[in-house]
Amino acid sequence: MNGLRLWLSRNGRALFALALFLSMFCIYVIKNGVGLKMGLATAVANKGVLLALVAMAQTIPVLTGGIDLSVGMIFVLTNCIASAVLSGPPWMVAVGVVVVLLSGVVCGAINGALVVYGRLQPIIATLATGAVYYGLALTIRPVPGGSIDATLASALTNQFFGIVPTTLVILVAVVLVVWVPFQLSMTGRGCYAIGSSEMAAYMTGIAVRRSRLTAYVLAGLLAAFGGILLTAMTLSSDASVSGGGTYTLSSIAAVVIGGTSLMGGAGGAIGSIFGAFVLRTVSDLLFVFDIQPLMQPFIQGLILLGAVSLGAIRVLRAPNRLQFLGAAR
Amino acid sequence: MTRGLKAVDRPVLVAFGFIVVLIILGSIYNRHPPSVLYLLQQLQVASFLGIVASGLMLTILLGQIDLSIPWVVTIGGIAATAAAGWWGGSWTALGLPFALVCGGLVGLANGLGVAFLRIPSMVFTLGMNAVVQGIVVMYTGGNAPPDRATPILQWLAVRNTFQVPNAVIVWAMVGVLVVVALHRTPFGRYVYATGNSERVTYLSGINTRAILIAAFVASGACSAFAGALLAGYAGKAYQAMGDPYLLPAIAAVVLGGTSILGGSGTYLGTVAGVILITVLESVLSVMQIPESTRQIVYGTMIVVMMLVYGRGRKPEG
């Protein structure tokens, strides 16, 4: 019983995000009138998985108490790289996938090195590297374009054996191969510990530097997965500053909706995935409810603001205000 | 005492040093010594960013941040021109105050969310940015509102008084207000105290909620003011006109030596940061470097300058 309670208190916010998504999705399907067809499910999944990957990427630095304002730009940069290298014979495509993922890792490693060894504040360091990554993306693709191997693209964007959207399979695979082992590892535990209290983590003998560096590297890797999928969906690439910025901001919102504390130390990437799907379903819902197009951004904004304000409930219930004012430094 | 002075002065000195180097580099490239006119032009362009950064700096000093700047700048520009065009008559003169009220109201909402709901400002102001964007789209999407800049805005943003651009004078006035507020009033003391430790400040009997709200209102008003001036400078207001101001403003404040964690920083530093960013952008565009390389250089410069003087303390032990 106690174990269940602990589990619930740890994962309550993520479960809430899941419930929110499921109810929104049900309303969407019912209201849509065409039922849950495979095509519809795939379209919803494809849109959601892109943001889910970027949101997972954002989660890990946030867990350490940092932030990565360059995830959106890494996403755009890897999109541009993917559109240049993912074509030709199969072996070249395979090498291309590795190249794209590696470039994501390198971007993340630069962020991590600046934060860990350069001792820069994550917010300002990743702000600056984001500009650099955007510049690189623009160097590769001054104008939108590029191409991707057609077989790979259709394999990635359709259904897996006609049962499940392939993107969902990829998302689950990424969770199982990247997130779960990371969360269970010493390094992953270290990230949570740093987010709770860096001093205590250091005193306990946790490899603070290695954990933090890994967090940013994994963020780059996950964003690169997103970049490949985006290339498969759009069949091209576009070095768009607003595109990257929007993804960065949405990823932060998804992380918060998914129950990860921006102060670090609590939450997880699974919640962020649900948060991303919630965000993506909002616009679909507005569409099926025939909301005037001009009203949509406003309502979307209000819902976003409301969703991130959910954390305020604890403030209204708190017996003592002091606990929200932060400790003396 | 001497240590305190050193900590304050070093980033400012380094920033001004970088400015001088950049101006010299630019003039070597042009084979022409920098003229007073050129420097004044740089200051004029910098003044819009400077006014945005003035408000942002107050929130950063508190350990918060205002990410709603892009659309508050936009709503400032649109409100100032639309009020004049819709209602005409005396509203032409009231366009600017109307913009300030709009910006202040958004800031008030930000402040209430951060101070009372205790939502991290990074998230709440981000949400407000989306809401304000929605409001702008709702009111301007279907029917294009009047977007012509009024003569007053144009006079403020483009004209000169005794050779000095009016925009620079406006920025200087905003700057004097901020400096007086920060260093000559209790409010300023409370801002630095709250930034250092809100808990201790609150326990000392200070209404930290009011301080937070005041800072966000000031930030909103500053952004809207800059937006109105920008509309005057460009001749019209347009959607997303504030987008290129958020990141440079954050960079300017932080390069000027204000700690992103709050509690320390000087206005002189912010001025240095703003001029530095503006001169950097100007030199890069004068050299006709393509946008892609410009972004890379821009980002790298910020990293390098931060590595020179913006580093955190080495972990102890």
Interface residues (C-beta under 8 A of the other chain):
Chain A: I67 L114 G118 R119 L120 Q121 I123 I124 A125 L127 A128 T129 G130 A131 V132 Y133 Y134 G135 L136 A137 L138 T139 P142 E198 Y202 M203 V208 A239 S242 L249 I252 A253 V256 L262 M263 P293 L294 M295 Q296 P297 F298 I299 Q300 G301 L302 L304 L305 V308 S309 G311 A312 V315 R321 L322 F324 L325 G326 A327 A328 R329
Chain B: I65 L67 G113 F116 L117 R118 I119 P120 M122 V123 F124 L126 G127 M128 N129 A130 V131 V132 Q133 G134 I135 V137 M138 G141 G142 N196 S197 E198 R199 V200 Y202 L203 T208 D243 L247 I250 A251 V254 I260 L261 G263 P290 E291 S292 T293 R294 Q295 I296 V297 Y298 G299 T300 I302 V303 M306 L307 G310 R311 G312 R313 K314 P315 G317
